[in-house]
């Protein structure tokens, strides 16, 4: 039975080594690039930017001439005699008024009528109605650009967080496995010492069972973190990963400088300008509009459709200047302008609030980075001392000079300091990523 167990363990270890050899090497930069390219939020921000750019084309179209064409065909029906042509009866007194119609009692009207025409209108001056609308959309485009930059920064921050979280789970598995191996090694030394204290043996057996559960949990968390990283990066879910970037041993200085501008502030500033331009455009709706107009019309009629385009056709055309003056609409333009003006004021207050909050977040991120970095040396020294203390306690335990309870306490202290050191490095890295996200 023992041979079977050992064979299965060797087979599992061999398969693990094969996976490790053929695993995909993934660096932090590669992970960030993959997650950025797969980000749905970034694709959505890009689509919104393209929509704003298309809106600019739509508003700019108002600057240019507009051509409308119409064509109408009518067939007049004699209601009293549908099969006969359409006749108009003339009263006798018409002959006295129009000598040419004297003695004529009715006139036969051609019942096939065709009318076609083209009208062209070119705005000349709109008192800022079109110009301010164009400026508003241009500001909206800039908002889309800054929003895309903000989303990209959020995605990069989340990608770095996901990578270092997955890397931390790898390290936690190593720490948990080493902690378990240390306890198993202590048990072997205790078993080989001859006569064994049963309380020490029971305590070590309990510790081994507990630490095995902790290792299982660590492996589960590692697999979960790797799966999430692969999903976000667009990597096949069955592809093993080898995260090649390790936690740094040292961390560079970060200068605490005053923020002057950020994508969030630029976005809010453009939002203020957009609403102000919209308010000006709405006010201009109450002003006159000057435009050049021109028209060409063609009409013809006849009893039969075949002869419609002969001598009965008539043509007419005109051109001129038209002034359209709004007189009264119940204060609609003023109300719409006020709404946009208040939207601009609200966006202005959001900008002032953001300047205070983002500046504070940025400063706090740098302070946290420096604080954690300053504490790192002390934490590393404490961890190294705990490792030495564990070595002393392990040797004393092997010599029968201490109990399993003391060994477990020292081991737990080393484990906690290993975890604290790992967590501190993770927080330092994410503080640095926060500075990147919030900075200019």
C-alpha positions as CSV (number, residue, x, y, z in Angstrom):
1,X,0.0,0.0,0.0
2,X,2.8,2.3,0.9
3,X,4.5,1.7,-2.5
4,X,1.2,2.6,-4.3
5,X,1.0,5.8,-2.4
6,X,4.6,6.7,-3.1
7,X,4.1,5.9,-6.9
8,X,1.0,8.1,-7.0
9,X,2.9,10.9,-5.3
10,X,5.8,10.6,-7.7
11,X,3.4,10.6,-10.7
12,X,1.7,13.8,-9.4
13,X,5.0,15.4,-8.8
14,X,6.1,14.5,-12.3
15,X,2.9,15.9,-13.9
16,X,3.4,19.1,-11.9
17,X,6.9,19.5,-13.2
18,X,5.7,18.9,-16.8
19,X,3.0,21.7,-16.3
20,X,5.7,24.0,-14.9
21,X,8.0,23.3,-17.8
22,X,5.3,23.9,-20.5
23,X,3.5,26.7,-18.7
24,X,3.0,30.1,-20.4
25,X,5.5,32.7,-19.1
26,X,3.6,35.8,-18.2
27,X,5.2,39.1,-17.1
28,X,3.4,42.0,-15.6
29,X,3.7,44.2,-18.7
30,X,2.3,41.3,-20.9
31,X,-0.6,40.8,-18.5
32,X,-1.4,44.5,-18.5
33,X,-1.3,44.6,-22.3
34,X,-3.5,41.6,-22.7
35,X,-6.1,42.7,-20.2
36,X,-6.2,46.2,-21.8
37,X,-6.7,44.7,-25.2
38,X,-9.5,42.5,-23.9
39,X,-11.2,45.2,-21.7
40,X,-14.9,45.6,-22.5
41,X,-14.9,48.9,-20.6
42,X,-12.2,50.3,-22.7
43,X,-13.9,49.2,-25.9
44,X,-17.1,50.8,-24.7
45,X,-15.2,54.1,-24.0
46,X,-13.8,54.0,-27.5
47,X,-17.2,53.5,-29.0
48,X,-18.5,56.5,-27.0
49,X,-15.6,58.6,-28.4
50,X,-16.4,57.5,-32.0
51,X,-20.1,58.4,-31.4
52,X,-19.1,61.9,-30.2
53,X,-17.0,62.3,-33.3
54,X,-19.9,61.2,-35.5
55,X,-22.1,63.8,-33.7
56,X,-19.7,66.5,-34.8
57,X,-20.3,65.6,-38.4
58,X,-24.0,65.7,-37.8
59,X,-23.8,69.2,-36.2
60,X,-21.4,70.5,-38.9
61,X,-23.9,69.5,-41.5
62,X,-26.1,72.4,-40.3
63,X,-23.4,74.8,-41.7
64,X,-23.9,73.7,-45.3
65,X,-26.6,74.1,-47.8
66,X,-29.7,71.9,-47.8
67,X,-31.3,70.6,-51.0
68,X,-34.8,69.2,-51.1
69,X,-36.5,67.8,-54.1
70,X,-40.3,67.1,-54.6
71,X,-42.2,65.4,-57.3
72,X,-46.0,65.0,-57.4
73,X,-48.3,63.3,-59.9
74,X,-52.1,63.8,-59.7
75,X,-55.0,62.5,-61.8
76,X,-58.2,64.5,-61.4
77,X,-61.4,62.5,-61.2
78,X,-64.8,63.7,-62.3
79,X,-66.9,62.5,-59.4
80,X,-70.2,62.8,-61.2
81,X,-68.9,60.9,-64.3
82,X,-65.7,59.1,-63.4
83,X,-65.2,57.8,-66.9
84,X,-65.4,61.3,-68.5
85,X,-62.8,64.0,-68.4
86,X,-62.9,66.6,-65.7
87,X,-65.1,69.7,-66.7
88,X,-65.7,73.0,-65.0
89,X,-69.1,74.7,-65.6
90,X,-68.9,78.4,-66.2
91,X,-71.8,80.8,-65.2
92,X,-73.1,83.0,-68.1
93,X,-71.9,86.2,-66.4
94,X,-68.3,85.1,-66.8
95,X,-68.6,86.0,-70.5
96,X,-69.2,89.6,-69.6
97,X,-66.2,89.7,-67.4
98,X,-63.9,87.8,-69.7
99,X,-64.7,88.4,-73.4
100,X,-62.7,85.4,-74.5
101,X,-65.0,83.1,-72.5
102,X,-68.3,84.5,-73.9
103,X,-70.6,81.7,-75.1
104,X,-68.5,79.0,-73.4
105,X,-70.5,77.1,-70.8
106,X,-67.8,74.7,-69.6
107,X,-64.1,74.2,-69.7
108,X,-62.4,70.8,-70.0
109,X,-59.4,70.6,-67.6
110,X,-56.5,68.2,-68.2
111,X,-56.7,65.5,-65.6
112,X,-53.1,64.4,-65.6
113,X,-50.9,66.8,-63.7
114,X,-47.2,66.5,-62.9
115,X,-45.3,68.9,-60.6
116,X,-41.6,68.7,-59.7
117,X,-39.2,71.1,-58.0
118,X,-35.9,71.6,-56.2
119,X,-35.3,74.0,-53.3
120,X,-31.9,75.0,-51.8
121,X,-31.3,76.7,-48.5
122,X,-27.9,78.0,-47.3
123,X,-27.6,79.4,-43.8
124,X,-25.7,82.8,-43.8
125,X,-25.8,83.9,-40.2
126,X,-27.4,82.3,-37.1
127,X,-26.2,84.5,-34.3
128,X,-24.1,81.6,-32.8
129,X,-26.7,78.9,-32.9
130,X,-24.7,76.6,-35.1
131,X,-21.2,77.7,-34.0
132,X,-22.0,77.1,-30.3
133,X,-23.5,73.8,-31.1
134,X,-20.3,72.8,-32.9
135,X,-18.2,74.0,-30.0
136,X,-20.4,71.9,-27.6
137,X,-19.8,68.7,-29.6
138,X,-16.1,69.4,-29.8
139,X,-15.9,69.7,-26.1
140,X,-17.9,66.4,-25.9
141,X,-15.2,64.8,-28.1
142,X,-12.5,65.9,-25.7
143,X,-14.5,64.6,-22.8
144,X,-14.6,61.2,-24.6
145,X,-10.8,61.3,-25.0
146,X,-10.2,62.1,-21.4
147,X,-12.8,59.5,-20.3
148,X,-11.0,56.9,-22.4
149,X,-7.7,57.8,-20.7
150,X,-9.4,57.5,-17.3
151,X,-10.8,54.0,-18.2
152,X,-7.4,52.9,-19.5
153,X,-5.8,53.9,-16.2
154,X,-8.5,52.0,-14.2
155,X,-8.0,48.9,-16.4
156,X,-4.2,49.0,-16.0
157,X,-4.5,49.4,-12.3
158,X,-7.0,46.5,-12.1
159,X,-4.6,44.4,-14.3
160,X,-1.7,45.1,-12.0
161,X,-3.8,44.3,-9.0
162,X,-4.9,41.0,-10.6
163,X,-1.3,40.1,-11.5
164,X,0.2,40.8,-8.1
165,X,-2.8,39.1,-6.3
166,X,-2.2,36.0,-8.4
167,X,1.6,36.2,-7.7
168,X,0.9,36.6,-4.0
169,X,-1.2,33.4,-4.0
170,X,1.7,31.6,-5.6
171,X,3.9,32.8,-2.8
172,X,1.4,31.9,-0.1
173,X,1.3,28.4,-1.5
174,X,5.1,28.2,-1.1
175,X,5.0,29.6,2.4
176,X,2.2,27.2,3.4
177,X,4.0,24.2,1.9
178,X,7.3,25.2,3.6
179,X,5.4,25.6,6.9
180,X,3.9,22.1,6.5
181,X,7.3,20.6,5.5
182,X,8.9,22.1,8.6
183,X,6.3,20.4,10.8
184,X,6.6,17.1,9.0
185,X,10.4,17.2,9.4
186,X,10.0,17.9,13.1
187,X,7.8,14.9,13.3
188,X,10.4,12.7,11.6
189,X,13.0,13.9,14.0
190,X,10.7,13.2,17.0
191,X,9.9,9.7,15.7
192,X,13.6,8.9,15.2
193,X,14.5,10.0,18.7
194,X,13.5,6.7,20.3
195,X,11.0,7.1,23.1
196,X,8.4,9.7,22.1
197,X,6.4,12.0,24.3
198,X,2.8,11.2,23.3
199,X,1.6,14.8,23.9
200,X,4.3,16.2,21.6
201,X,3.4,13.6,18.9
202,X,-0.4,14.4,19.2
203,X,0.4,18.1,19.0
204,X,2.5,17.7,15.9
205,X,-0.1,15.5,14.2
206,X,-2.7,18.1,14.9
207,X,-0.5,20.8,13.5
208,X,0.2,18.8,10.3
209,X,-3.5,18.3,9.8
210,X,-4.2,22.0,10.3
211,X,-1.4,23.1,8.0
212,X,-2.4,20.6,5.3
213,X,-5.8,22.3,5.3
214,X,-4.2,25.7,5.0
215,X,-2.1,24.5,2.1
216,X,-5.2,23.2,0.4
217,X,-6.9,26.5,0.9
218,X,-3.9,28.4,-0.5
219,X,-3.8,26.1,-3.6
220,X,-7.5,26.7,-4.2
221,X,-7.1,30.5,-3.9
222,X,-4.1,30.3,-6.2
223,X,-6.1,28.4,-8.9
224,X,-9.0,30.8,-8.5
225,X,-6.7,33.8,-9.0
226,X,-5.0,32.3,-12.0
227,X,-8.4,31.5,-13.6
228,X,-9.6,35.1,-13.1
229,X,-6.3,36.4,-14.5
230,X,-6.6,34.2,-17.6
231,X,-10.2,35.2,-18.2
232,X,-9.4,38.9,-18.1
233,X,-6.3,38.5,-20.3
234,X,-8.1,36.3,-22.9
235,X,-5.9,33.3,-22.2
236,X,-7.2,29.8,-22.5
237,X,-8.6,28.6,-19.1
238,X,-6.6,25.3,-19.3
239,X,-3.3,27.1,-20.1
240,X,-0.9,26.8,-17.1
241,X,0.7,30.1,-16.1
242,X,4.1,30.9,-14.8
243,X,4.2,34.5,-13.4
244,X,7.8,35.4,-14.1
245,X,7.9,38.8,-12.3
246,X,8.8,38.5,-8.6
247,X,8.0,40.9,-5.8
248,X,10.9,43.5,-5.7
249,X,13.4,43.5,-3.0
250,X,13.8,47.3,-3.1
251,X,11.4,50.1,-4.1
252,X,12.4,53.5,-5.6
253,X,11.5,56.9,-4.3
254,X,8.4,58.6,-5.4
255,X,8.4,62.4,-5.4
256,X,5.4,64.0,-3.7
257,X,4.6,66.8,-6.2
258,X,1.5,69.0,-6.4
259,X,-1.0,67.9,-9.1
260,X,-1.7,70.5,-11.7
261,X,-4.0,68.6,-14.1
262,X,-5.4,65.1,-14.4
263,X,-7.6,63.4,-16.9
264,X,-10.6,63.6,-14.5
265,X,-10.1,67.4,-14.1
266,X,-9.7,67.8,-17.8
267,X,-12.9,65.9,-18.4
268,X,-14.9,68.0,-15.9
269,X,-13.4,71.2,-17.3
270,X,-14.5,70.2,-20.8
271,X,-18.0,69.3,-19.4
272,X,-18.3,72.8,-18.1
273,X,-17.4,74.3,-21.5
274,X,-19.8,71.9,-23.2
275,X,-22.8,73.0,-21.1
276,X,-21.8,76.7,-21.5
277,X,-21.7,76.3,-25.3
278,X,-25.1,74.5,-25.2
279,X,-26.6,77.3,-23.2
280,X,-25.3,79.9,-25.7
281,X,-26.7,77.8,-28.6
282,X,-30.1,77.6,-26.8
283,X,-30.2,81.4,-26.3
284,X,-29.4,81.8,-30.0
285,X,-32.6,79.9,-30.8
286,X,-34.5,83.1,-29.9
287,X,-32.5,85.2,-32.4
288,X,-33.2,85.6,-36.2
289,X,-31.8,83.3,-38.8
290,X,-30.6,84.7,-42.1
291,X,-30.4,82.3,-45.1
292,X,-30.1,82.3,-48.9
293,X,-32.8,80.4,-50.7
294,X,-33.4,79.3,-54.3
295,X,-36.0,77.2,-56.0
296,X,-36.7,75.7,-59.4
297,X,-40.2,74.3,-60.3
298,X,-41.5,72.4,-63.3
299,X,-45.2,71.6,-64.0
300,X,-47.1,70.1,-66.8
301,X,-50.7,68.8,-67.5
302,X,-52.6,67.2,-70.3
303,X,-55.6,64.9,-71.0
304,X,-53.3,62.0,-71.7
305,X,-50.1,61.0,-70.1
306,X,-48.3,60.7,-73.4
307,X,-48.6,64.4,-74.3
308,X,-47.8,65.8,-70.9
309,X,-44.3,66.8,-71.8
310,X,-45.2,68.8,-74.9
311,X,-46.2,72.4,-75.1
312,X,-48.1,72.4,-71.8
313,X,-45.0,72.4,-69.6
314,X,-44.2,75.4,-67.5
315,X,-41.0,76.3,-65.6
316,X,-40.3,78.8,-62.9
317,X,-37.3,79.7,-60.6
318,X,-36.4,82.2,-58.0
319,X,-33.6,83.1,-55.6
320,X,-33.4,85.4,-52.6
321,X,-32.6,86.0,-49.0
322,X,-34.9,84.9,-46.1
323,X,-35.0,86.2,-42.6
324,X,-36.7,83.9,-40.0
325,X,-37.6,85.8,-36.8
326,X,-39.0,83.8,-33.8
327,X,-41.6,86.0,-32.1
328,X,-43.1,84.0,-29.2
329,X,-42.6,80.5,-27.8
330,X,-43.6,80.9,-24.2
331,X,-40.0,81.3,-22.9
332,X,-38.9,77.9,-24.1
333,X,-35.5,79.1,-25.3
334,X,-34.7,81.0,-22.1
335,X,-35.7,78.0,-20.0
336,X,-33.5,75.6,-22.0
337,X,-30.6,78.0,-21.8
338,X,-31.0,78.2,-18.0
339,X,-31.1,74.4,-17.7
340,X,-27.7,74.1,-19.5
341,X,-26.3,77.0,-17.5
342,X,-27.1,75.3,-14.3
343,X,-25.7,72.0,-15.6
344,X,-22.5,74.0,-16.3
345,X,-22.5,75.3,-12.7
346,X,-23.0,71.8,-11.3
347,X,-20.1,70.5,-13.4
348,X,-18.0,73.4,-12.1
349,X,-18.7,72.4,-8.5
350,X,-17.9,68.8,-9.4
351,X,-14.5,70.0,-10.7
352,X,-13.7,71.9,-7.6
353,X,-14.7,69.0,-5.4
354,X,-12.6,66.6,-7.6
355,X,-9.5,68.8,-7.3
356,X,-9.7,68.6,-3.5
357,X,-10.4,64.8,-3.3
358,X,-8.1,63.6,-6.0
359,X,-5.2,65.7,-4.7
360,X,-5.8,64.2,-1.2
361,X,-6.0,60.7,-2.6
362,X,-2.8,61.2,-4.6
363,X,-0.9,62.6,-1.6
364,X,-2.2,59.8,0.6
365,X,-1.1,57.2,-1.9
366,X,2.5,58.6,-1.8
367,X,2.4,58.8,1.9
368,X,1.3,55.2,2.2
369,X,3.9,54.1,-0.2
370,X,6.7,55.8,1.7
371,X,5.3,54.6,5.1
372,X,5.1,51.0,4.0
373,X,8.5,51.2,2.4
374,X,10.1,52.6,5.6
375,X,8.5,49.8,7.6
376,X,9.8,47.1,5.2
377,X,13.3,46.9,6.6
378,X,12.1,46.5,10.1
379,X,9.6,43.8,8.9
380,X,12.4,41.9,7.1
381,X,14.6,42.0,10.1
382,X,11.8,40.7,12.3
383,X,11.2,37.9,9.8
384,X,14.8,36.9,9.7
385,X,15.0,36.9,13.5
386,X,11.8,34.8,13.6
387,X,13.5,32.3,11.2
388,X,16.6,32.1,13.5
389,X,14.3,31.6,16.5
390,X,12.5,28.8,14.7
391,X,15.9,27.2,13.9
392,X,16.9,27.3,17.6
393,X,13.6,26.0,18.7
394,X,13.7,23.2,16.1
395,X,17.1,22.1,17.3
396,X,16.1,22.2,20.9
397,X,13.0,20.2,20.1
398,X,15.1,17.6,18.3
399,X,17.3,17.4,21.4
400,X,14.2,17.0,23.6
401,X,14.8,20.3,25.4
402,X,11.4,21.9,24.5
403,X,7.8,20.9,23.8
404,X,5.8,20.8,20.6
405,X,3.7,23.6,21.9
406,X,6.6,26.0,21.9
407,X,7.8,24.8,18.5
408,X,4.3,25.4,17.1
409,X,4.2,28.9,18.6
410,X,7.5,29.8,17.1
411,X,6.5,28.3,13.7
412,X,3.3,30.2,13.7
413,X,5.2,33.4,14.4
414,X,7.5,32.8,11.4
415,X,4.5,32.0,9.2
416,X,2.7,35.2,10.2
417,X,5.8,37.3,9.6
418,X,6.2,35.7,6.1
419,X,2.6,36.6,5.3
420,X,3.0,40.1,6.7
421,X,6.1,40.7,4.6
422,X,4.4,39.5,1.5
423,X,1.3,41.6,2.2
424,X,3.5,44.7,2.8
425,X,5.2,44.3,-0.6
426,X,1.8,43.9,-2.3
427,X,0.5,47.0,-0.6
428,X,3.6,49.0,-1.6
429,X,3.2,47.9,-5.2
430,X,-0.4,48.8,-5.3
431,X,0.3,52.2,-3.7
432,X,2.7,52.9,-6.5
433,X,0.0,51.9,-9.0
434,X,-2.5,54.2,-7.3
435,X,0.0,57.1,-7.8
436,X,0.2,56.2,-11.5
437,X,-3.6,56.1,-11.8
438,X,-4.2,59.4,-10.1
439,X,-1.2,61.4,-11.4
440,X,-0.9,63.6,-14.4
